[in-house]
Amino acid sequence: MCPAPERQSAGPGFHQGDASHRLAQLERENAELKAGLRRELAALRRQLAAAEAARARSAALERRLAHFESGQIMVEMGRRLLSLQATHRDLHRAQQRIWQLEHTLRDAQLEITRIADERDTALTERRALEMLIDASLPTTTTEPCARAGSDDCAGCSEALGPRCVLYVGGRAALAAQYRQLAGRLGITLIHHDGGLEESLARLPDMLGRADAVVCPVDRVSHAARHQLESHCQRAGKPCLFYPGDDVSGFAMAMAEVSRGRLSLADGA
């Protein structure tokens, strides 16, 4: 066996401190290399994940492209379009139905209002007619006059109230009903339309034949009312102006007339 070589001593100028410094430097370099490797590895992993995500997106796009190319997407879109069209028709029909119901509701409300107005008018007319009937009932046991309601009533000395009344204005179409109601009270009714077709110059002559005058203020002109008031004051004839121009208003006016509730002041 050859003898083991003897360890050579360090050369001149080599010290233990230099070796420690060199070792520390190598350790730092090794740590820096490891850190660099870790960074590069992390970057590579990120790139790999991005590449995998890109491949997944590419695969999804390829599937969608194949879906489009197969025509299935067009079939599905056609089905969705038909479904949307059906829904649109249903909504349109529902909207029309709602509009019809709202229109029907408005008509029903108007009809209810009209019926309520007719009911109120009928009640008013009934009360007026009841007043008229009460006023026409004899207050004594004396037999009723057989000439009640005829032209002979005008100027009758036995009459308790006016027996000939001049009615000015109002509705000409209701004149026959007005005369019938007045006749139930034994009152002869003569009518002047208030200047619509008849001349106002006839008023003085007609007023001379009447015991009293009634006039609906809603259906006579201002000029006719002014002349009527003037003629009544000059002739000393009582005049009753009343609101409204319907049968109920006339009936109430006639009830007042039959009770003799007239005065010269009424025409003022």
C-alpha positions in Angstrom: 0.0 0.0 0.0 1.1 3.5 -0.7 1.4 5.7 2.2 -1.5 8.3 2.4 -0.4 11.6 1.1 0.2 14.1 3.6 -2.3 17.1 3.8 -0.6 20.0 2.4 -0.7 23.1 4.4 -2.3 26.2 3.0 -0.2 28.3 1.0 1.2 31.5 2.1 -1.4 34.3 2.7 -4.4 31.9 3.1 -6.4 32.4 6.3 -9.4 30.7 8.0 -11.4 34.0 7.8 -11.3 34.1 4.0 -12.7 30.6 3.8 -15.7 31.6 6.1 -16.4 34.6 3.9 -16.3 32.6 0.8 -18.7 30.1 2.2 -21.2 32.8 3.2 -21.0 34.2 -0.2 -21.7 30.9 -1.8 -24.7 30.4 0.5 -26.1 33.7 -0.5 -25.7 33.0 -4.2 -27.3 29.6 -3.6 -30.3 31.2 -1.9 -30.7 33.8 -4.7 -30.6 31.0 -7.3 -33.3 29.0 -5.4 -35.5 32.2 -5.1 -35.0 32.8 -8.8 -35.9 29.2 -9.6 -39.1 29.5 -7.5 -40.1 32.7 -9.3 -39.5 31.1 -12.7 -41.5 28.0 -11.6 -44.4 30.2 -10.4 -44.3 32.1 -13.7 -44.3 28.8 -15.6 -47.2 27.5 -13.6 -49.2 30.7 -14.4 -48.4 30.4 -18.1 -49.5 26.8 -17.9 -52.8 27.7 -16.2 -53.4 30.5 -18.8 -52.6 28.0 -21.6 -55.0 25.5 -20.1 -57.7 28.2 -19.8 -57.1 29.2 -23.4 -57.4 25.6 -24.5 -60.7 25.3 -22.6 -62.1 28.5 -24.2 -60.9 27.3 -27.6 -62.6 23.9 -27.0 -65.8 25.7 -25.9 -65.7 27.9 -29.0 -65.1 24.9 -31.1 -68.2 23.2 -29.6 -70.3 26.3 -30.1 -69.1 26.6 -33.7 -70.0 22.9 -34.3 -73.4 23.6 -32.7 -73.9 26.5 -35.1 -72.7 24.6 -38.1 -75.0 21.7 -37.2 -78.1 24.0 -37.5 -79.3 23.0 -34.0 -78.9 26.5 -32.7 -81.2 27.8 -35.5 -83.8 25.2 -34.5 -83.6 26.3 -30.9 -83.7 30.0 -31.9 -86.8 29.3 -34.0 -88.5 27.6 -31.1 -87.7 30.5 -28.8 -89.0 32.9 -31.4 -92.2 31.0 -31.7 -92.5 30.9 -27.9 -91.9 34.7 -27.7 -94.5 35.3 -30.5 -97.1 33.2 -28.6 -96.3 35.1 -25.4 -96.7 38.4 -27.3 -100.1 37.3 -28.6 -101.2 36.3 -25.2 -100.1 39.6 -23.7 -101.8 41.5 -26.5 -105.1 39.6 -25.9 -104.8 40.2 -22.2 -104.2 43.9 -22.8 -107.2 44.1 -25.1 -109.3 42.2 -22.5 -108.1 44.7 -19.8 -109.1 47.6 -22.0 -112.5 46.1 -22.7 -113.1 45.5 -19.0 -112.0 49.1 -18.2 -114.3 50.4 -20.9 -117.2 48.2 -19.6 -116.5 49.4 -16.1 -116.6 53.0 -17.2 -119.9 52.4 -19.0 -121.3 50.6 -16.0 -120.3 53.5 -13.8 -121.9 55.9 -16.2 -125.0 53.8 -16.3 -125.1 53.6 -12.5 -124.8 57.4 -12.3 -127.6 57.7 -15.0 -129.9 55.3 -13.1 -129.2 57.1 -9.8 -130.1 60.4 -11.5 -133.2 59.0 -13.0 -134.1 57.5 -9.6 -133.6 60.9 -7.9 -135.6 62.6 -10.6 -138.4 60.0 -10.2 -138.4 60.5 -6.5 -138.6 64.3 -6.9 -141.4 64.0 -9.5 -143.2 61.6 -7.2 -143.0 64.0 -4.3 -144.1 66.8 -6.6 -147.0 64.8 -7.9 -148.0 63.8 -4.3 -148.0 67.5 -3.5 -150.1 68.2 -6.6 -152.6 65.5 -5.7 -152.8 66.7 -2.1 -153.3 70.2 -3.4 -156.1 69.0 -5.7 -158.1 67.3 -3.0 -161.1 69.3 -1.9 -160.8 70.9 1.5 -164.6 71.1 2.1 -167.5 68.8 1.5 -168.6 70.9 -1.4 -168.9 68.9 -4.6 -166.1 69.6 -7.0 -166.7 71.9 -9.8 -167.9 70.1 -12.9 -166.1 72.7 -15.1 -162.7 72.3 -13.5 -159.9 72.6 -16.0 -162.1 74.2 -18.7 -161.8 77.7 -20.1 -164.7 78.7 -17.9 -162.4 78.5 -14.9 -160.7 81.7 -15.8 -162.2 84.6 -13.8 -164.5 82.2 -11.8 -165.6 84.1 -8.6 -165.7 80.8 -6.6 -162.1 79.9 -7.3 -159.9 79.8 -4.2 -156.7 80.3 -6.3 -155.7 81.2 -9.8 -157.8 79.4 -12.4 -156.0 80.6 -15.5 -152.2 80.5 -15.5 -149.9 81.8 -18.2 -146.8 79.5 -18.5 -143.9 81.3 -20.2 -140.9 79.4 -21.5 -140.1 75.8 -20.7 -140.1 72.9 -23.1 -142.8 73.1 -25.8 -142.8 69.3 -26.1 -144.0 69.0 -22.6 -146.8 71.6 -22.9 -149.5 68.9 -23.2 -148.3 67.2 -20.0 -148.2 70.6 -18.3 -151.8 71.3 -19.3 -152.9 67.9 -18.1 -151.3 68.4 -14.7 -152.7 71.9 -14.4 -156.2 70.6 -15.3 -156.1 68.2 -12.3 -156.1 71.3 -10.2 -158.8 73.0 -12.1 -156.4 75.4 -13.7 -156.5 76.4 -17.3 -152.9 76.7 -18.7 -152.0 78.9 -21.6 -148.5 78.8 -22.9 -146.0 81.2 -24.5 -142.6 79.9 -25.6 -140.8 82.9 -24.2 -139.9 84.4 -27.6 -138.4 81.3 -29.3 -141.0 81.4 -32.1 -143.8 83.5 -30.6 -143.4 87.3 -30.5 -142.9 88.8 -27.0 -145.5 91.4 -28.1 -148.2 88.8 -27.4 -147.3 88.7 -23.7 -149.5 91.7 -22.6 -152.6 90.2 -24.3 -152.1 86.7 -22.9 -151.3 88.2 -19.5 -154.6 90.0 -19.5 -156.4 86.6 -19.7 -154.4 85.0 -16.9 -154.8 85.1 -13.1 -151.1 84.4 -12.5 -147.9 83.6 -14.3 -145.3 80.9 -13.8 -141.9 80.8 -15.5 -139.0 78.4 -15.4 -135.9 80.6 -15.1 -133.7 78.0 -16.7 -135.7 77.9 -20.0 -136.4 81.6 -20.7 -134.3 84.3 -22.2 -133.2 87.3 -20.1 -135.1 89.7 -22.3 -138.3 87.6 -22.0 -138.0 87.5 -18.2 -137.4 91.2 -18.0 -140.5 92.0 -20.1 -142.5 89.5 -18.2 -141.6 91.0 -14.8 -142.4 94.5 -16.1 -145.8 93.4 -17.6 -146.7 91.6 -14.3 -145.9 94.6 -12.2 -147.9 97.0 -14.4 -150.9 94.6 -14.6 -150.7 93.6 -10.9 -150.5 89.9 -11.8 -148.5 87.6 -9.4 -145.6 85.8 -11.1 -143.8 82.7 -9.8 -140.3 82.0 -11.1 -139.0 78.6 -10.3 -135.8 76.6 -11.1 -135.8 73.7 -13.5 -137.8 72.9 -16.5 -138.9 69.3 -16.0 -142.3 67.9 -15.1 -141.4 67.7 -11.4 -140.5 71.4 -11.2 -143.7 72.3 -13.0 -145.8 70.1 -10.7 -144.3 71.8 -7.6 -144.9 75.2 -9.1 -148.5 74.3 -9.8 -148.9 73.0 -6.2 -147.7 76.4 -5.0 -150.1 78.1 -7.4 -153.1 76.0 -6.3 -152.4 76.9 -2.7 -152.5 80.6 -3.6 -148.8 81.1 -2.6 -148.3 83.9 -5.1 -147.8 87.6 -4.6 -146.6 90.5 -6.6 -143.3 90.3 -4.9 -142.7 86.9 -6.6 -142.2 88.7 -9.9 -139.7 91.1 -8.5 
